[in-house]
Amino acid sequence: MKLVRGAWKLLVGIKDALVLLFMLLFFIALFAILSARPNPAAVRDGALVLNIDGMIVEQPSEADPFAALGGNEGPREYRMRDLVRALDAAKGDSRVKAVVLDLDRFMGGYPAAVAEVGEAVARVRAAGKPVLAYATGYTDSGYLLAANASEVWVNPLGGTLFTGPGGSRLYYKGLIDKLGVTTHVYKVGKFKSAVEPYILTGQSPEAREANEALYGAIFGQWQEAVAKARPKARIRETITQPDMVVAAANGDIALANERMGLIDKRGDRLAFGKRVAEIAGADAGKPAGNFKAIKLANWLEANPAPKTGDAVGVITVAGEIVDGKAGPGTAGGDTVSALLLKGLAEKKLKALVVRVDSPGGSALASERIRQAILQAKAQGLPVVVSMGSLAASGGYWVSTPGDVIFAEPNTITGSIGIFGIIPTFENTLAKIGVTSDGVKTTPLTSQPDFYAGTNEVTDRILQSGIEQGYRRFVGLVSQSRKLTPQRVDEIGQGRVWDGGTARQLGLVDRFGNLSDAVAEAAKRAKLDPAKVHAVYLEKQPSWFEQLLAGFAAGSGEEEDEEAAPAESGGDIYARIAAERRAVFGQALGDAKRLATGSSMQARCLECGAFGPAAATMRADARLIDLVLARIGL
């Protein structure tokens, strides 16, 4: 009996300890949420700090709080419209003595998104408010933001070199042939280059022609924007003769930047902090380099988006379009359509804006989203499409119901084409002595057969389906844009266009941002644009998700509103290493898409060349982390 009583006491003790531990963790998490929650009352006189240590995106993906707690949270994502709202609110607020752009860990964004934030920075400077930018070395995207500042700083041991869009991508035909994999490609469109990495060893002439035109247009717009923001900068010389410019400064890249008028000051973070303190002030007793700061989260909470007036719904189609459900940052066909249909049923919407920022993806999911948009038209709502950085292929498919389409000059759009890829492994298995056999009752039995390959009947059916899908795509565009099917086919064929050219071709109606689209939607609903507000039809996080996210965020937050010199970002060589890591991620992602992609795709290959981290998709980045963790790196 003593043994039983002892065991029982031990079990009770373990139970009590677990209960106490759970309660302790709960209250720690609750405290973290309360501490991390933005506090508008904390806003005081100082410098508004935009420490953009990640990517600018249309819709941030759903963070994994458990990964954050483990220190593997990945790059942060900043919603573009939040940054623009913060900057516009700072223009006329006397509490904001200056705006600080900390771009040391800025990982970029697509051209249209970065340009819009850059224009907001320029508005702050035009209002007479100091804007100071700092980085060890600026990327092309980072410099477009910094060029709009009144003072551009760079670390003396850093510096900036411009690379422009483009670069090499991987082609796998040689590897696929060695492995014996048979790649069955079904496509329409001579410019639909998304399949080329699997069937060619390099770019086709058509793809090269289209890419040179697209890259040239986007890079030309970047140069024009930088020249407008910083007329004294000798950009062309820096781009065309970087070796001579750096050699003239004896290899000192930061000095070369200063001589070319790209920057105003060379200094480390301590010197930069002292300069900001001269403008924004610093509390007595704080270490040198500290200055009075306003946190971005608190500032956004103190300056919320308008919520009065009639409601104009905004449905966001951001990221790759995939079948089924998906979280924010990826456009799941079921998820986006459900959010839109729920908003139409429950919100008193007067008009609808479809915000598209997608390179496309599944044709089936794209059509599901399009059908949901048509429900808004069936209810008599005006539908206006606002293209963000990307609205290509499937992204253009979902844009076709729009009464009017807005885009930016550097929006990447078009790519009207469809393809499908199916790999089979009969030759791979034969290399190791494995064969297949069986009874087939019809020509389609076990087709597509991954072990024995496809037959001619299957190939004809699949190619016919792709051709029918392309005809449907062309028909949708023809009806929407009032163009003949022959004309759509001419400008289609999978070719990608910049927004400026797309407008000339009739694929886009007007230039303008999301605010312009909301105003147009209000006018079409016979409302005063000044008396409406946008209602974003997005998934709201559950209380448990907020609890975990708050705990993860709270573990890294500081309570005071004093900014100290932060840890420096990488120099030019560190950025090159990051790009090489992105190429590895691209290879892993390409392999995954080959093996698991849906049979009919409306996706743009070229779109990734302009995105953060050399076009590494978010899912590709997670694949990198998984593989490196497996091999112990």
Secondary structure in CASP SS format (residue, H / E / C, confidence):
PFRMAT SS
TARGET T0000
AUTHOR 0000-0000-0000
METHOD secondary structure of the structure
MODEL  1
M C 1.00
K H 1.00
L H 1.00
V H 1.00
R H 1.00
G H 1.00
A H 1.00
W H 1.00
K H 1.00
L H 1.00
L H 1.00
V H 1.00
G H 1.00
I H 1.00
K H 1.00
D H 1.00
A H 1.00
L H 1.00
V H 1.00
L H 1.00
L H 1.00
F H 1.00
M H 1.00
L H 1.00
L H 1.00
F H 1.00
F H 1.00
I H 1.00
A H 1.00
L H 1.00
F H 1.00
A H 1.00
I H 1.00
L H 1.00
S H 1.00
A H 1.00
R C 1.00
P C 1.00
N C 1.00
P H 1.00
A H 1.00
A H 1.00
V C 1.00
R C 1.00
D C 1.00
G E 1.00
A E 1.00
L E 1.00
V E 1.00
L E 1.00
N E 1.00
I C 1.00
D C 1.00
G E 1.00
M E 1.00
I E 1.00
V E 1.00
E C 1.00
Q C 1.00
P C 1.00
S C 1.00
E C 1.00
A C 1.00
D C 1.00
P H 1.00
F H 1.00
A H 1.00
A H 1.00
L H 1.00
G C 1.00
G C 1.00
N C 1.00
E C 1.00
G C 1.00
P C 1.00
R E 1.00
E E 1.00
Y E 1.00
R E 1.00
M H 1.00
R H 1.00
D H 1.00
L H 1.00
V H 1.00
R H 1.00
A H 1.00
L H 1.00
D H 1.00
A H 1.00
A H 1.00
K C 1.00
G C 1.00
D C 1.00
S C 1.00
R C 1.00
V E 1.00
K E 1.00
A E 1.00
V E 1.00
V E 1.00
L E 1.00
D E 1.00
L C 1.00
D C 1.00
R C 1.00
F C 1.00
M C 1.00
G E 1.00
G C 1.00
Y C 1.00
P H 1.00
A H 1.00
A H 1.00
V H 1.00
A H 1.00
E H 1.00
V H 1.00
G H 1.00
E H 1.00
A H 1.00
V H 1.00
A H 1.00
R H 1.00
V H 1.00
R H 1.00
A H 1.00
A C 1.00
G C 1.00
K C 1.00
P C 1.00
V E 1.00
L E 1.00
A E 1.00
Y E 1.00
A E 1.00
T C 1.00
G C 1.00
Y C 1.00
T C 1.00
D H 1.00
S H 1.00
G H 1.00
Y H 1.00
L H 1.00
L H 1.00
A H 1.00
A C 1.00
N C 1.00
A C 1.00
S C 1.00
E E 1.00
V E 1.00
W E 1.00
V E 1.00
N C 1.00
P C 1.00
L C 1.00
G C 1.00
G C 1.00
T C 1.00
L C 1.00
F C 1.00
T C 1.00
G C 1.00
P C 1.00
G C 1.00
G C 1.00
S C 1.00
R C 1.00
L C 1.00
Y C 1.00
Y C 1.00
K H 1.00
G H 1.00
L H 1.00
I H 1.00
D H 1.00
K H 1.00
L H 1.00
G C 1.00
V C 1.00
T E 1.00
T E 1.00
H E 1.00
V E 1.00
Y E 1.00
K E 1.00
V E 1.00
G C 1.00
K C 1.00
F C 1.00
K C 1.00
S H 1.00
A H 1.00
V H 1.00
E H 1.00
P H 1.00
Y H 1.00
I H 1.00
L C 1.00
T C 1.00
G C 1.00
Q C 1.00
S C 1.00
P H 1.00
E H 1.00
A H 1.00
R H 1.00
E H 1.00
A H 1.00
N H 1.00
E H 1.00
A H 1.00
L H 1.00
Y H 1.00
G H 1.00
A H 1.00
I H 1.00
F H 1.00
G H 1.00
Q H 1.00
W H 1.00
Q H 1.00
E H 1.00
A H 1.00
V H 1.00
A H 1.00
K H 1.00
A H 1.00
R C 1.00
P C 1.00
K C 1.00
A C 1.00
R C 1.00
I H 1.00
R H 1.00
E H 1.00
T H 1.00
I H 1.00
T H 1.00
Q C 1.00
P H 1.00
D H 1.00
M H 1.00
V H 1.00
V H 1.00
A H 1.00
A H 1.00
A C 1.00
N C 1.00
G C 1.00
D C 1.00
I H 1.00
A H 1.00
L H 1.00
A H 1.00
N H 1.00
E H 1.00
R H 1.00
M C 1.00
G C 1.00
L C 1.00
I C 1.00
D C 1.00
K E 1.00
R E 1.00
G C 1.00
D C 1.00
R H 1.00
L H 1.00
A H 1.00
F H 1.00
G H 1.00
K H 1.00
R H 1.00
V H 1.00
A H 1.00
E H 1.00
I H 1.00
A H 1.00
G C 1.00
A C 1.00
D C 1.00
A C 1.00
G C 1.00
K C 1.00
P C 1.00
A C 1.00
G C 1.00
N C 1.00
F E 1.00
K E 1.00
A E 1.00
I E 1.00
K E 1.00
L H 1.00
A H 1.00
N H 1.00
W H 1.00
L H 1.00
E H 1.00
A H 1.00
N C 1.00
P C 1.00
A C 1.00
P C 1.00
K C 1.00
T C 1.00
G C 1.00
D E 1.00
A E 1.00
V E 1.00
G E 1.00
V E 1.00
I E 1.00
T E 1.00
V E 1.00
A E 1.00
G C 1.00
E C 1.00
I E 1.00
V E 1.00
D C 1.00
G C 1.00
K C 1.00
A C 1.00
G C 1.00
P C 1.00
G C 1.00
T C 1.00
A E 1.00
G E 1.00
G H 1.00
D H 1.00
T H 1.00
V H 1.00
S H 1.00
A H 1.00
L H 1.00
L H 1.00
L H 1.00
K H 1.00
G H 1.00
L H 1.00
A H 1.00
E H 1.00
K C 1.00
K C 1.00
L E 1.00
K E 1.00
A E 1.00
L E 1.00
V E 1.00
V E 1.00
R E 1.00
V E 1.00
D E 1.00
S E 1.00
P C 1.00
G E 1.00
G E 1.00
S E 1.00
A H 1.00
L H 1.00
A H 1.00
S H 1.00
E H 1.00
R H 1.00
I H 1.00
R H 1.00
Q H 1.00
A H 1.00
I H 1.00
L H 1.00
Q H 1.00
A H 1.00
K H 1.00
A H 1.00
Q C 1.00
G C 1.00
L C 1.00
P C 1.00
V E 1.00
V E 1.00
V E 1.00
S E 1.00
M E 1.00
G E 1.00
S E 1.00
L E 1.00
A E 1.00
A E 1.00
S C 1.00
G H 1.00
G H 1.00
Y H 1.00
W H 1.00
V C 1.00
S C 1.00
T C 1.00
P C 1.00
G C 1.00
D C 1.00
V E 1.00
I E 1.00
F E 1.00
A E 1.00
E C 1.00
P C 1.00
N C 1.00
T C 1.00
I E 1.00
T E 1.00
G E 1.00
S C 1.00
I C 1.00
G C 1.00
I E 1.00
F E 1.00
G E 1.00
I E 1.00
I E 1.00
P E 1.00
T E 1.00
F C 1.00
E H 1.00
N H 1.00
T H 1.00
L H 1.00
A H 1.00
K H 1.00
I C 1.00
G C 1.00
V C 1.00
T C 1.00
S C 1.00
D C 1.00
G C 1.00
V C 1.00
K C 1.00
T C 1.00
T C 1.00
P C 1.00
L C 1.00
T C 1.00
S C 1.00
Q C 1.00
P C 1.00
D E 1.00
F C 1.00
Y C 1.00
A C 1.00
G E 1.00
T C 1.00
N C 1.00
E H 1.00
V H 1.00
T H 1.00
D H 1.00
R H 1.00
I H 1.00
L H 1.00
Q H 1.00
S H 1.00
G H 1.00
I H 1.00
E H 1.00
Q H 1.00
G H 1.00
Y H 1.00
R H 1.00
R H 1.00
F H 1.00
V H 1.00
G H 1.00
L H 1.00
V H 1.00
S H 1.00
Q H 1.00
S H 1.00
R H 1.00
K C 1.00
L C 1.00
T C 1.00
P H 1.00
Q H 1.00
R H 1.00
V H 1.00
D H 1.00
E H 1.00
I H 1.00
G C 1.00
Q C 1.00
G C 1.00
R C 1.00
V E 1.00
W E 1.00
D E 1.00
G H 1.00
G H 1.00
T H 1.00
A H 1.00
R H 1.00
Q H 1.00
L H 1.00
G C 1.00
L C 1.00
V C 1.00
D C 1.00
R E 1.00
F E 1.00
G C 1.00
N C 1.00
L H 1.00
S H 1.00
D H 1.00
A H 1.00
V H 1.00
A H 1.00
E H 1.00
A H 1.00
A H 1.00
K H 1.00
R H 1.00
A C 1.00
K C 1.00
L C 1.00
D C 1.00
P H 1.00
A H 1.00
K H 1.00
V E 1.00
H E 1.00
A E 1.00
V E 1.00
Y E 1.00
L C 1.00
E C 1.00
K C 1.00
Q C 1.00
P C 1.00
S C 1.00
W H 1.00
F H 1.00
E H 1.00
Q H 1.00
L H 1.00
L H 1.00
A H 1.00
G H 1.00
F H 1.00
A H 1.00
A H 1.00
G H 1.00
S C 1.00
G C 1.00
E C 1.00
E C 1.00
E C 1.00
D C 1.00
E C 1.00
E E 1.00
A E 1.00
A C 1.00
P C 1.00
A C 1.00
E C 1.00
S C 1.00
G C 1.00
G C 1.00
D C 1.00
I H 1.00
Y H 1.00
A H 1.00
R H 1.00
I H 1.00
A H 1.00
A H 1.00
E H 1.00
R H 1.00
R H 1.00
A H 1.00
V H 1.00
F H 1.00
G H 1.00
Q H 1.00
A H 1.00
L H 1.00
G H 1.00
D H 1.00
A H 1.00
K H 1.00
R H 1.00
L H 1.00
A H 1.00
T H 1.00
G C 1.00
S C 1.00
S C 1.00
M C 1.00
Q E 1.00
A E 1.00
R E 1.00
C C 1.00
L C 1.00
E H 1.00
C H 1.00
G H 1.00
A H 1.00
F H 1.00
G C 1.00
P H 1.00
A H 1.00
A H 1.00
A H 1.00
T C 1.00
M C 1.00
R H 1.00
A H 1.00
D H 1.00
A H 1.00
R H 1.00
L H 1.00
I H 1.00
D H 1.00
L H 1.00
V H 1.00
L H 1.00
A H 1.00
R H 1.00
I C 1.00
G C 1.00
L C 1.00
END
